[in-house]
Amino acid sequence: MAHTIINSPKAPAPIGPYSQATLANGTLYVSGQIPLNQETGELVNSSIEEETHMVMKNLQFILAEAGMDFSNVVKCSIFVKDLNNFGRINETYGSYFTSNPPARETVEVSRLPKDVNVEISCIATK
């Protein structure tokens, strides 16, 4: 199966042997994004809401590079270090899906890259 690698210069570069996203047969698979601001090189971690906004912005940059937006997203996976933050993450995340939100799961994990508090990946279709 042929696939195309999608990379946005506005989103953080991968920190391992993976691509920001892969487009195959009209489906975009976006790797997990963390709250790293590509412009400054700094983690955004003043609050869980700000972390979540930065993660969503990074996803948005990658979706845009593939000619898509959040309306194309059909599935998200959210990884959090503390499920006690679920309500605050959920409220921020939900502001990016104004109608027809995608399927999703939220999983508490013991550790995330760069010790961030939230990471989100998604799948989108054209």
C-alpha positions as CSV (number, residue, x, y, z in Angstrom):
1,M,0.0,0.0,0.0
2,A,1.4,3.4,-0.9
3,H,1.4,6.1,1.8
4,T,2.6,9.6,2.1
5,I,4.5,11.0,5.1
6,I,3.0,14.3,6.4
7,N,5.1,16.7,8.3
8,S,4.2,20.3,9.4
9,P,7.1,22.7,10.2
10,K,4.7,24.3,12.7
11,A,4.4,21.1,14.9
12,P,7.2,19.6,16.9
13,A,9.6,17.4,15.0
14,P,9.4,13.7,16.0
15,I,11.7,12.8,18.9
16,G,12.1,9.2,17.7
17,P,11.9,7.0,14.6
18,Y,8.4,7.9,13.5
19,S,6.6,10.5,11.4
20,Q,4.2,13.2,12.5
21,A,1.6,11.6,10.3
22,T,1.1,9.1,7.5
23,L,-1.6,9.4,4.8
24,A,-2.8,6.1,3.3
25,N,-5.9,5.7,1.1
26,G,-7.4,8.9,2.3
27,T,-6.9,8.2,6.0
28,L,-4.5,10.2,8.0
29,Y,-2.9,8.6,11.1
30,V,-1.4,11.3,13.3
31,S,1.2,10.4,15.9
32,G,0.7,11.4,19.5
33,Q,1.4,15.1,20.1
34,I,2.7,16.6,23.3
35,P,2.5,20.3,24.4
36,L,5.7,21.3,22.8
37,N,5.7,24.7,21.2
38,Q,7.7,24.4,18.0
39,E,8.3,28.1,17.7
40,T,10.0,28.4,21.1
41,G,11.2,24.9,21.6
42,E,9.6,25.0,25.1
43,L,7.0,22.8,26.7
44,V,3.8,24.5,27.6
45,N,3.0,23.4,31.1
46,S,1.5,26.3,33.0
47,S,-1.8,24.5,33.4
48,I,-3.5,21.3,32.1
49,E,-5.8,23.5,30.0
50,E,-2.8,25.2,28.3
51,E,-1.1,21.9,27.8
52,T,-4.2,20.5,26.1
53,H,-4.6,23.6,23.9
54,M,-1.0,23.3,22.7
55,V,-1.5,19.6,22.0
56,M,-4.6,20.4,20.0
57,K,-2.9,23.2,18.1
58,N,-0.1,20.8,17.2
59,L,-2.7,18.3,15.9
60,Q,-4.3,21.1,14.0
61,F,-1.0,22.1,12.3
62,I,-0.5,18.5,11.1
63,L,-4.1,18.1,9.9
64,A,-3.8,21.4,8.0
65,E,-0.6,20.2,6.3
66,A,-2.7,17.2,5.0
67,G,-5.6,19.6,3.8
68,M,-7.8,18.6,6.7
69,D,-9.2,20.0,10.0
70,F,-10.9,18.7,13.1
71,S,-14.1,18.0,11.2
72,N,-12.2,15.2,9.4
73,V,-11.2,13.5,12.7
74,V,-12.9,10.2,13.3
75,K,-10.9,8.9,16.3
76,C,-8.7,10.2,19.0
77,S,-6.6,8.6,21.8
78,I,-5.9,10.6,24.9
79,F,-3.1,9.6,27.3
80,V,-3.0,11.4,30.7
81,K,-0.8,11.0,33.7
82,D,-3.6,11.8,36.1
83,L,-7.2,11.1,35.4
84,N,-8.1,13.6,38.1
85,N,-7.5,16.2,35.2
86,F,-10.0,14.4,33.0
87,G,-12.7,17.1,33.3
88,R,-10.4,20.0,32.5
89,I,-8.8,18.2,29.6
90,N,-12.2,17.1,28.3
91,E,-13.5,20.7,28.4
92,T,-10.5,22.1,26.5
93,Y,-10.5,19.1,24.0
94,G,-14.2,19.5,23.4
95,S,-13.8,23.1,22.3
96,Y,-12.1,21.9,19.2
97,F,-15.0,19.6,18.2
98,T,-18.1,21.9,18.0
99,S,-20.3,19.2,16.3
100,N,-20.1,15.5,15.6
101,P,-17.2,14.7,18.0
102,P,-15.0,11.7,17.0
103,A,-14.8,8.3,18.8
104,R,-12.2,8.3,21.5
105,E,-10.6,6.7,24.5
106,T,-8.8,8.3,27.5
107,V,-6.2,6.2,29.3
108,E,-4.2,7.0,32.4
109,V,-0.5,6.1,32.0
110,S,2.4,6.3,34.4
111,R,4.7,8.4,32.2
112,L,4.7,10.3,28.9
113,P,7.5,11.7,26.7
114,K,9.3,14.6,28.3
115,D,7.2,14.0,31.4
116,V,4.2,15.9,30.0
117,N,0.7,15.5,31.5
118,V,-1.2,14.8,28.2
119,E,-0.6,13.4,24.8
120,I,-3.2,13.0,22.0
121,S,-3.2,11.2,18.7
122,C,-5.9,11.1,16.1
123,I,-7.1,9.5,12.9
124,A,-8.8,11.6,10.2
125,T,-10.4,10.8,6.8
126,K,-11.0,12.9,3.7
